Amino acid sequence: MSVLRRCLACVAVVIVLGALNAACARPTKTIAFQGDSVPIHGGLIVELDVVFTAGSTQEGAQYPFDTATPAPFIRFQIAEVGTVSSYTLRIHPIEPGQVVTCLISINGLIVDQHKATYPKFAICKGPPV
């Protein structure tokens, strides 16, 4: 077999293996974590924890995540299917009479939603991804 034929054969093998690898890529899902407040100008304390399955890594994901923020709050986490074992979102009101809402959706479908009035907090949880 000539050198040219060997090179072409190697390139063909690389292309086929690349296509097979792309076809076997794990599907992903987008988890949206949302918090809101009435009155709308109210601030929130957000606690978010996402637990990944053993052996999986998510670059750029820093959990638990705690912050004080103005309403509304939204954060997205893109994860491969089978890499997230649990997640919890807590939205704390900061002023008397304030009503807060937490909401979690996966690929746009709501999986959990709760409301709470100060001093209680709203807590949402969802299924593994």
Secondary structure, DSSP 8 states (H G I E B T S, - for coil): --HHHHHHHHHHHHHHHHHHHHHT---EEEEEEEEEEESTT-EEEEEEEEEE-TT---TT---SEEEEEES-EEEEEEEETTSEEEEEEEEEE-STT-EEEEEEEETTEEEEEEEEETTS-EEEE----
